Amino acid sequence: MQNAAVWLSGNDASEARDTAGGAAPFLRMFGAVTGAWLLAVEAVAASKRLEDDAEDAAFLTAKIKTARFFAEQILPPATALLGPITRGSEMLYALDEEDFSA
């Protein structure tokens, strides 16, 4: 995500179309990374509570499993978004208005 953010923030006004082309995939990447981070924070807290023999062990165990699922299944595809973010806007603007009515 850092590489994507650096690339987007390094564009100047003359490359506004390239920045716009990468904006939506960047937001999808940001959402996945933020979700994983929040779930990881909750999983660490749940793990600590389980060590203290918490009464809601089933709920806490489910929190940990959910974080693991997200990290293994939802987060990895976010890395594939780096290409669409940094590739520029050529394909985004390749179609003309007439192409949509053909």
C-alpha angles and dihedrals in degrees: 000000000000091000090051093048092048091049094049095045092047093062117099130209092279089062096047092124091055090050091049090049091057098041100087096046089046091055090050090051091046091051093051094047093046091048091050092048094050092047090049091053090051092047092053091050091047091050092052091049090050089055088057091056095251117197094230096061095144092054093046092047089051089053090055093046091049092052091049092049091050092048093049101037112021105032102051096066088058089075089062089063092071090082096053090044096052100031094084132228104294095109092038091061098031093100120076123215089255091058090068093058097045 
